[in-house]
């Protein structure tokens, strides 16, 4: 397949990052108004349905896209075109089967699933979301195939289509239901947009892949002989199962989180059932910001796996280790400042974005911001171990982290003085344990592994200085607004200081990255136009 120009690791990550920024903006434009339209209690219904959807989706697709991407990348690196096609065809059939089963489970047992989650009102939302599972499963097979070939464009565009439809159709449906006196169905209206988006994303990526296949179908003089269908499927499953189990552990923990919060806050901490749902709705709202740093880790994960696998298949261990080190450095440069800034500005962000929500949101986000960094580190270290063929190690680490999460939840949620904050502390415990275990395993298992500590220290120091400056900027702008009596008793009184602090934080962070030399010239040159940027920054 040498006739095809492939995207480099950082170029692919840059394409995915650009789409992620757009997706997150559209996602915020969906989720923030939705929370204010339907309220905390109905957001609990939305969160319940989404947690079940996520678990079934993980069961169907968590391991296979990674396995497919790895196998396609390895076969493509060795120029085994027929093996690439066979791998994709077998994976697509498996994806469809698993997705159809999951869709039927959500459709036929929506009431039972909602009752199990102690939230019967979520039954309709679960049913409306059901068709999305089979669509996403099929879309994931096409994404894994094109990612393995080093093409990140279809993944980016299909995700944008999903989010745009969610914004357009979901918000419209939720608003219409609330205005017509059917507010109890508001969450289902929001979820309707998710389902529409998955259908249209699937249509797009199918047609894109058909055009891609025609470009790859030129005859060759020495065609390879692919492995048998049974052998190919066996390899897909052997790689995919441990990844799926590991991902399922955390999604099962998320389901347990949902159930434990609602149950323990009511039965053990003494809050009313309605108040327990309000607390869970606030907790779910905080996850919009909490998940933001990890969204920017996904492009690195998605692009790093096939890049590392391709070099490993050709026994080029130094090149593979260089990609790994670059991915960790870039992840730290993105995740540290986002997590630190989120914690420092938690009050302004939560009160500005969710003015009608419960006041505990700021404290929840401040704690969750610590966990947000370790979620990013977990994602990338899991991917590195998987790319090197150590699929079972992340499964072990995630099991240990999941157990920690459940134990911390059980101990802290029962105390009414701590309440919902216990769930946020549990997230820190969970992902900290996973990250430490994974880093130890990477140091032991990866050939030509670079020193890891330098990849963390300078980005962290730059982020801490930035966080302190951003916090001061937020306080100063807030005090100035009070002095001139501007935007008082308005959400702008929180949003204006937050925006000013973010702008100041970005400027300070870029200066600190340059002054502390947190990124080297050779690392920056991996980025598109990186050589010109390095000259501009005099690196």
C-alpha positions as CSV (number, residue, x, y, z in Angstrom):
1,X,0.0,0.0,0.0
2,X,2.9,2.2,-0.5
3,X,1.0,4.1,-3.2
4,X,-1.1,5.7,-0.5
5,X,0.3,8.7,1.4
6,X,-0.3,8.1,5.1
7,X,-0.7,10.7,7.9
8,X,2.1,10.8,10.5
9,X,1.3,10.1,14.1
10,X,1.2,13.8,15.2
11,X,-0.6,14.9,12.0
12,X,-3.3,12.3,12.6
13,X,-3.5,13.4,16.3
14,X,-3.7,17.1,15.1
15,X,-6.6,16.3,12.8
16,X,-8.5,14.5,15.6
17,X,-7.7,17.3,18.0
18,X,-9.1,20.0,15.7
19,X,-12.3,18.0,15.3
20,X,-12.4,17.4,19.1
21,X,-12.3,21.1,19.8
22,X,-15.3,21.6,17.4
23,X,-17.1,18.6,18.9
24,X,-16.6,19.9,22.4
25,X,-17.9,23.3,21.6
26,X,-21.0,21.7,20.0
27,X,-21.3,19.3,22.9
28,X,-21.3,22.2,25.4
29,X,-23.9,24.0,23.3
30,X,-26.0,20.8,23.6
31,X,-25.4,19.7,27.2
32,X,-25.4,23.1,29.0
33,X,-28.7,24.3,27.5
34,X,-30.2,20.8,27.9
35,X,-29.4,20.8,31.6
36,X,-31.1,24.2,32.0
37,X,-34.1,23.2,29.9
38,X,-34.9,19.9,31.6
39,X,-33.4,20.4,35.1
40,X,-31.3,18.3,37.5
41,X,-33.8,15.5,38.0
42,X,-34.3,14.9,34.3
43,X,-30.6,15.1,33.7
44,X,-30.4,12.2,36.2
45,X,-32.7,10.3,33.7
46,X,-30.4,11.3,30.8
47,X,-27.3,10.1,32.8
48,X,-28.9,6.8,33.8
49,X,-29.8,6.0,30.1
50,X,-26.4,7.1,29.0
51,X,-24.6,4.9,31.5
52,X,-26.5,1.8,30.4
53,X,-25.9,2.7,26.7
54,X,-22.1,3.2,27.5
55,X,-21.9,-0.2,29.2
56,X,-23.6,-2.1,26.3
57,X,-21.5,-0.1,23.8
58,X,-18.3,-1.1,25.6
59,X,-19.4,-4.7,25.7
60,X,-19.9,-4.5,21.9
61,X,-17.0,-2.3,20.7
62,X,-14.4,-1.5,23.4
63,X,-11.8,-4.1,22.4
64,X,-12.6,-4.8,18.8
65,X,-11.8,-1.3,17.3
66,X,-8.4,-1.3,19.0
67,X,-7.8,-4.9,17.9
68,X,-8.9,-4.0,14.4
69,X,-6.8,-0.9,14.2
70,X,-3.7,-2.8,15.5
71,X,-4.2,-5.7,13.1
72,X,-4.8,-3.5,10.1
73,X,-1.8,-1.3,10.9
74,X,0.5,-4.3,11.3
75,X,-0.7,-5.9,8.0
76,X,-0.5,-2.6,6.2
77,X,3.0,-2.0,7.5
78,X,4.0,-5.3,5.9
79,X,2.1,-4.5,2.7
80,X,-0.4,-7.5,3.3
81,X,-3.4,-6.0,1.5
82,X,-5.6,-9.1,1.4
83,X,-5.1,-9.6,5.1
84,X,-6.2,-6.0,5.7
85,X,-9.4,-6.6,3.9
86,X,-10.1,-9.9,5.6
87,X,-9.5,-8.4,9.0
88,X,-12.0,-5.6,8.3
89,X,-14.7,-7.9,6.9
90,X,-14.5,-10.3,9.9
91,X,-14.5,-7.4,12.4
92,X,-17.5,-5.7,10.7
93,X,-19.6,-8.9,11.0
94,X,-18.7,-9.3,14.7
95,X,-19.5,-5.6,15.4
96,X,-22.9,-5.9,13.8
97,X,-23.8,-9.0,15.8
98,X,-22.8,-7.6,19.1
99,X,-24.4,-4.3,18.4
100,X,-27.7,-5.8,17.4
101,X,-27.9,-7.9,20.6
102,X,-27.2,-4.8,22.7
103,X,-29.9,-2.8,20.9
104,X,-32.5,-5.6,21.5
105,X,-31.6,-5.7,25.2
106,X,-32.2,-2.0,25.6
107,X,-35.4,-2.1,23.6
108,X,-37.0,-5.2,25.2
109,X,-35.8,-4.7,28.8
110,X,-35.8,-0.9,29.1
111,X,-38.2,-0.9,32.1
112,X,-36.2,-3.5,33.9
113,X,-32.9,-1.7,33.3
114,X,-34.3,1.5,34.6
115,X,-35.8,-0.2,37.7
116,X,-32.4,-1.8,38.4
117,X,-30.8,1.6,38.3
118,X,-33.3,2.8,40.9
119,X,-34.6,5.3,38.3
120,X,-37.8,4.0,36.6
121,X,-38.4,7.4,34.9
122,X,-35.4,6.7,32.7
123,X,-37.1,3.8,30.8
124,X,-38.3,5.9,27.9
125,X,-34.8,7.4,27.5
126,X,-33.2,4.0,27.4
127,X,-35.6,2.8,24.7
128,X,-35.1,5.9,22.5
129,X,-31.3,5.4,22.8
130,X,-31.4,1.7,21.9
131,X,-31.0,2.0,18.1
132,X,-27.9,4.1,18.5
133,X,-25.9,1.1,19.8
134,X,-26.0,-1.0,16.6
135,X,-25.2,2.1,14.5
136,X,-22.2,3.1,16.7
137,X,-21.0,-0.5,16.6
138,X,-21.0,-0.5,12.8
139,X,-19.5,3.0,12.6
140,X,-16.7,1.8,15.0
141,X,-15.7,-1.0,12.7
142,X,-15.2,1.5,9.9
143,X,-13.3,3.9,12.2
144,X,-11.0,1.1,13.3
145,X,-10.3,0.1,9.7
146,X,-9.5,3.6,8.5
147,X,-7.5,4.4,11.6
148,X,-5.4,1.3,11.1
149,X,-4.7,2.6,7.6
150,X,-3.5,5.9,9.1
151,X,-6.5,8.0,7.9
152,X,-8.1,9.9,10.8
153,X,-10.4,12.1,8.6
154,X,-13.4,9.8,8.5
155,X,-13.3,9.4,12.3
156,X,-13.2,13.1,12.7
157,X,-16.0,13.9,10.3
158,X,-18.3,11.1,11.5
159,X,-17.9,12.4,15.1
160,X,-18.7,15.9,14.0
161,X,-21.9,14.7,12.3
162,X,-22.9,12.8,15.4
163,X,-22.5,15.9,17.6
164,X,-24.1,18.3,15.2
165,X,-27.2,16.1,15.0
166,X,-27.3,15.7,18.7
167,X,-27.2,19.5,19.1
168,X,-29.8,20.2,16.4
169,X,-32.3,17.4,16.9
170,X,-31.8,16.7,20.6
171,X,-32.2,20.3,21.9
172,X,-35.1,20.9,19.6
173,X,-37.0,17.8,20.7
174,X,-36.3,18.5,24.4
175,X,-37.4,22.1,24.2
176,X,-40.6,21.2,22.3
177,X,-41.5,18.5,24.9
178,X,-41.0,20.9,27.8
179,X,-42.9,23.7,26.2
180,X,-45.9,21.4,25.5
181,X,-46.1,20.3,29.1
182,X,-44.3,16.9,28.7
183,X,-41.2,17.8,30.7
184,X,-41.0,14.3,32.1
185,X,-40.0,13.2,28.6
186,X,-37.4,15.9,28.2
187,X,-34.4,13.6,28.7
188,X,-35.8,11.3,26.0
189,X,-36.1,14.2,23.6
190,X,-32.4,15.1,24.2
191,X,-31.4,11.5,23.6
192,X,-33.4,11.4,20.3
193,X,-30.7,13.7,18.8
194,X,-28.0,11.2,19.8
195,X,-29.7,8.4,18.0
196,X,-30.3,10.5,14.8
197,X,-26.6,11.5,14.8
198,X,-25.3,7.9,15.0
199,X,-27.5,6.9,12.0
200,X,-26.2,9.8,9.8
201,X,-22.6,9.3,10.9
202,X,-22.8,5.6,9.8
203,X,-24.2,6.6,6.4
204,X,-21.3,9.0,5.9
205,X,-18.5,6.7,6.9
206,X,-19.8,3.8,4.8
207,X,-19.7,5.9,1.6
208,X,-16.2,7.3,2.6
209,X,-14.9,3.8,3.0
210,X,-16.3,2.6,-0.3
211,X,-14.4,5.3,-2.1
212,X,-11.2,4.5,0.0
213,X,-11.5,0.8,-1.0
214,X,-11.7,1.7,-4.7
215,X,-8.4,3.6,-4.4
216,X,-6.8,0.7,-2.7
217,X,-8.0,-2.0,-5.2
218,X,-5.3,-1.4,-7.8
219,X,-3.8,-4.8,-8.9
220,X,-0.4,-5.9,-7.6
221,X,2.0,-8.4,-9.0
222,X,2.5,-10.5,-5.8
223,X,-0.7,-10.6,-3.8
224,X,-0.4,-11.9,-0.2
225,X,-2.3,-14.9,1.1
226,X,-4.5,-13.9,4.0
227,X,-5.0,-15.9,7.2
228,X,-8.2,-18.0,7.3
229,X,-11.4,-16.4,8.5
230,X,-11.3,-18.5,11.7
231,X,-7.7,-17.5,12.4
232,X,-8.4,-13.9,11.8
233,X,-11.5,-13.9,14.0
234,X,-9.6,-15.7,16.7
235,X,-6.8,-13.1,16.7
236,X,-9.4,-10.3,16.8
237,X,-11.1,-11.8,19.8
238,X,-7.9,-12.7,21.6
239,X,-6.7,-9.0,21.4
240,X,-10.2,-7.6,21.9
241,X,-11.4,-9.6,24.9
242,X,-8.9,-8.3,27.5
243,X,-9.4,-4.7,26.3
244,X,-13.2,-5.2,26.4
245,X,-13.0,-6.7,29.9
246,X,-10.9,-3.8,31.2
247,X,-13.2,-1.2,29.7
248,X,-16.2,-3.0,31.0
249,X,-14.8,-2.9,34.5
250,X,-14.8,0.9,34.5
251,X,-18.2,1.1,32.9
252,X,-19.6,-1.4,35.4
253,X,-18.1,0.8,38.1
254,X,-19.9,3.8,36.4
255,X,-23.2,1.9,36.6
256,X,-22.4,1.0,40.3
257,X,-21.5,4.7,40.8
258,X,-25.0,5.7,39.6
259,X,-26.8,3.1,41.7
260,X,-24.6,3.7,44.8
261,X,-25.1,7.4,44.7
262,X,-28.8,7.3,44.5
263,X,-29.1,4.4,47.0
264,X,-26.6,5.4,49.6
265,X,-27.5,9.1,49.7
266,X,-31.1,8.1,50.3
267,X,-30.9,5.1,52.5
268,X,-27.6,5.6,54.4
269,X,-26.9,9.4,54.4
270,X,-30.6,10.3,55.0
271,X,-31.4,12.5,52.0
272,X,-34.8,12.3,50.4
273,X,-35.0,10.4,47.1
274,X,-35.6,13.7,45.2
275,X,-32.6,15.3,46.8
276,X,-30.4,12.2,46.0
277,X,-31.5,12.6,42.3
278,X,-30.6,16.3,42.4
279,X,-27.1,15.5,43.8
280,X,-26.6,12.9,41.1
281,X,-27.8,15.4,38.4
282,X,-25.3,18.0,39.6
283,X,-22.5,15.3,39.7
284,X,-23.5,14.3,36.1
285,X,-23.4,18.0,35.1
286,X,-19.9,18.4,36.4
287,X,-18.8,15.6,34.2
288,X,-19.3,17.8,31.1
289,X,-16.2,19.8,32.2
290,X,-14.5,16.9,33.9
291,X,-14.5,14.9,30.7
292,X,-13.0,17.8,28.7
293,X,-9.3,17.0,29.2
294,X,-9.8,13.3,28.4
295,X,-11.5,14.3,25.1
296,X,-8.1,15.8,24.1
297,X,-6.3,12.6,25.1
298,X,-8.5,10.5,22.7
299,X,-6.8,11.9,19.6
300,X,-3.3,10.9,20.9
301,X,-4.6,7.5,21.9
302,X,-6.3,6.9,18.6
303,X,-3.3,8.0,16.6
304,X,-0.6,6.4,18.8
305,X,-1.9,2.8,18.7
306,X,-1.5,2.2,14.9
307,X,1.7,4.2,14.8
308,X,3.4,2.2,17.6
309,X,2.0,-1.1,16.3
310,X,3.4,-0.4,12.8
311,X,6.9,0.3,14.1
312,X,6.7,-2.7,16.5
313,X,5.6,-5.0,13.6
314,X,8.8,-4.0,11.8
315,X,10.9,-4.4,15.0
316,X,11.8,-0.7,15.0
317,X,11.7,-0.4,18.8
318,X,13.5,3.0,19.1
319,X,11.0,4.6,16.7
320,X,8.1,3.0,18.6
321,X,9.5,4.3,21.9
322,X,9.9,7.8,20.4
323,X,6.2,7.8,19.4
324,X,5.3,6.7,23.0
325,X,7.4,9.4,24.6
326,X,6.0,12.1,22.3
327,X,2.5,11.0,23.0
328,X,3.1,11.2,26.8
329,X,4.7,14.6,26.6
330,X,1.9,16.0,24.4
331,X,-0.7,14.6,26.7
332,X,0.9,16.2,29.7
333,X,1.2,19.5,27.9
334,X,-2.6,19.4,27.2
335,X,-4.0,17.6,30.3
336,X,-2.1,19.3,33.1
337,X,-3.2,22.9,32.4
338,X,-6.8,21.9,31.7
339,X,-7.1,20.0,34.9
340,X,-5.4,22.6,37.0
341,X,-7.4,25.5,35.4
342,X,-10.6,23.6,36.0
343,X,-9.9,23.2,39.6
344,X,-8.9,26.8,40.2
345,X,-11.9,28.2,38.3
346,X,-14.5,25.6,39.5
347,X,-16.7,28.1,41.3
348,X,-17.0,30.5,38.3
349,X,-17.4,27.7,35.8
350,X,-20.2,25.8,37.5
351,X,-22.1,28.8,38.7
352,X,-21.7,30.5,35.3
353,X,-22.6,27.5,33.2
354,X,-25.3,26.0,35.5
355,X,-26.9,29.0,37.3
356,X,-30.0,27.0,38.2
357,X,-28.1,24.0,39.5
358,X,-27.3,23.0,43.1
359,X,-24.5,24.9,44.7
360,X,-22.5,21.8,45.5
361,X,-21.4,21.6,41.8
362,X,-18.3,23.9,42.4
363,X,-16.9,21.6,45.1
364,X,-17.6,18.5,43.1
365,X,-15.7,19.9,40.1
366,X,-12.8,21.1,42.2
367,X,-12.2,17.5,43.4
368,X,-13.0,16.0,40.0
369,X,-10.4,18.2,38.3
370,X,-7.6,16.1,40.0
371,X,-9.1,12.9,38.7
372,X,-9.5,14.5,35.2
373,X,-5.7,14.4,34.7
374,X,-5.4,10.8,35.8
375,X,-8.2,9.8,33.4
376,X,-6.1,11.1,30.6
377,X,-3.0,9.3,31.8
378,X,-5.0,6.1,32.2
379,X,-6.3,6.3,28.6
380,X,-2.9,6.8,27.1
381,X,-1.0,4.3,29.2
382,X,-3.6,1.7,28.5
383,X,-3.2,2.4,24.8
384,X,0.6,2.1,25.0
385,X,0.4,-1.2,26.8
386,X,-2.2,-2.5,24.3
387,X,-0.1,-1.3,21.3
388,X,2.8,-3.3,22.5
389,X,0.7,-6.4,22.9
390,X,0.2,-6.4,26.7
391,X,-3.6,-6.3,26.6
392,X,-4.1,-8.1,29.9
393,X,-2.1,-5.6,32.0
394,X,-4.6,-2.7,31.7
395,X,-7.4,-5.1,32.6
396,X,-5.6,-5.9,35.9
397,X,-5.0,-2.2,36.6
398,X,-8.6,-1.2,35.8
399,X,-9.9,-4.0,38.1
400,X,-7.8,-2.7,40.9
401,X,-8.9,0.9,40.3
402,X,-12.6,-0.1,40.0
403,X,-12.4,-1.9,43.4
404,X,-10.9,1.2,45.0
405,X,-13.6,3.4,43.5
406,X,-16.4,1.2,44.9
407,X,-14.8,1.0,48.3
408,X,-14.3,4.8,48.6
409,X,-17.9,5.3,47.4
410,X,-19.3,3.0,50.0
411,X,-17.3,4.6,52.8
412,X,-17.8,8.2,52.0
413,X,-21.3,8.4,50.4
414,X,-22.8,7.2,53.7
415,X,-21.6,10.2,55.6
416,X,-24.1,13.1,55.2
417,X,-21.2,15.6,55.9
418,X,-19.4,14.4,52.8
419,X,-22.3,13.2,50.6
420,X,-21.9,13.5,46.9
421,X,-18.3,14.7,47.3
422,X,-17.4,11.0,48.2
423,X,-18.1,10.0,44.6
424,X,-15.7,12.6,43.3
425,X,-13.0,11.4,45.7
426,X,-13.6,7.9,44.5
427,X,-12.7,8.9,41.0
428,X,-9.3,10.2,42.1
429,X,-8.6,6.9,43.9
430,X,-9.7,4.8,40.9
431,X,-7.6,6.5,38.2
432,X,-4.6,7.2,40.4
433,X,-4.2,3.5,41.1
434,X,-4.6,2.6,37.4
435,X,-2.1,5.2,36.3
436,X,0.6,4.2,38.7
437,X,0.3,0.5,37.9
438,X,0.4,1.2,34.1
439,X,3.5,3.4,34.3
440,X,5.4,0.8,36.3
441,X,4.5,-1.8,33.7
442,X,5.5,0.4,30.8
443,X,8.9,1.0,32.4
444,X,9.3,-2.8,32.7
445,X,7.9,-4.0,29.5
446,X,8.7,-1.4,26.8
447,X,11.9,-1.9,24.9
448,X,14.1,1.2,24.6
449,X,11.7,3.0,27.0
450,X,12.8,6.6,27.6
451,X,13.1,8.1,31.1
452,X,9.5,8.9,32.1
453,X,9.8,11.4,34.9
454,X,11.1,14.3,32.7
455,X,8.0,13.9,30.6
456,X,5.9,15.0,33.6
457,X,7.8,17.6,35.6
458,X,8.1,20.7,33.5
459,X,4.5,20.5,32.1
460,X,3.3,20.2,35.7
461,X,5.3,23.1,37.0
462,X,4.2,25.3,34.1
463,X,0.5,24.3,34.8
464,X,0.7,25.1,38.5
465,X,2.1,28.6,37.9
466,X,-0.6,29.1,35.3
467,X,-3.3,27.9,37.7
468,X,-2.2,30.4,40.4
469,X,-2.2,33.3,37.9
470,X,-5.7,32.2,36.5
471,X,-7.1,32.1,40.1
472,X,-5.8,35.6,40.8
473,X,-7.2,36.9,37.5
474,X,-10.6,35.4,38.4
475,X,-10.6,37.1,41.8
476,X,-9.5,40.4,40.5
477,X,-12.1,40.6,37.7
478,X,-14.8,39.5,40.1
479,X,-13.8,42.2,42.6
480,X,-13.8,44.8,39.8
481,X,-17.3,43.8,38.7
482,X,-18.6,44.1,42.2
483,X,-16.9,47.5,42.7
484,X,-18.6,49.0,39.5
485,X,-21.8,47.0,40.2
486,X,-21.8,45.3,36.8
487,X,-23.4,41.9,36.0
488,X,-24.5,41.4,39.6
489,X,-27.0,38.7,40.2
490,X,-26.4,37.5,36.7
491,X,-24.6,34.4,35.3
492,X,-22.3,36.9,33.4
493,X,-21.0,37.8,36.9
494,X,-19.4,34.4,36.9
495,X,-18.7,33.8,33.2
496,X,-16.9,37.1,32.6
497,X,-14.3,36.4,35.4
498,X,-13.9,32.8,34.2
499,X,-13.3,33.8,30.5
500,X,-10.8,36.5,31.6
501,X,-9.0,34.0,33.8
502,X,-8.9,31.4,31.0
503,X,-7.4,34.0,28.6
504,X,-4.8,35.1,31.1
505,X,-4.1,31.4,31.9
506,X,-3.4,30.5,28.3
507,X,-1.0,33.4,27.9
508,X,0.9,32.6,31.1
509,X,1.0,28.9,30.3
510,X,2.5,29.5,26.8
511,X,5.1,31.8,28.3
512,X,6.0,29.2,31.0
513,X,6.3,26.4,28.5
514,X,8.8,28.5,26.6
515,X,10.7,29.7,29.7
516,X,10.9,26.3,31.3
517,X,11.6,24.6,28.0
518,X,8.8,22.2,28.6
519,X,8.9,21.1,25.0
520,X,12.0,20.5,22.9
521,X,12.6,21.6,19.3
522,X,12.6,18.0,18.0
523,X,9.3,17.3,19.7
524,X,7.7,20.4,18.3
525,X,8.9,19.5,14.8
526,X,6.6,16.4,14.9
527,X,3.7,18.8,14.8
528,X,2.5,20.1,11.4
529,X,4.3,23.5,10.8
530,X,6.3,22.7,14.0
531,X,9.6,23.8,12.5
532,X,8.2,27.3,11.8
533,X,6.7,27.4,15.3
534,X,10.0,26.4,16.8
535,X,11.8,29.2,15.0
536,X,9.2,31.7,16.1
537,X,9.6,30.6,19.7
538,X,13.4,30.5,19.3
539,X,13.7,26.9,20.5
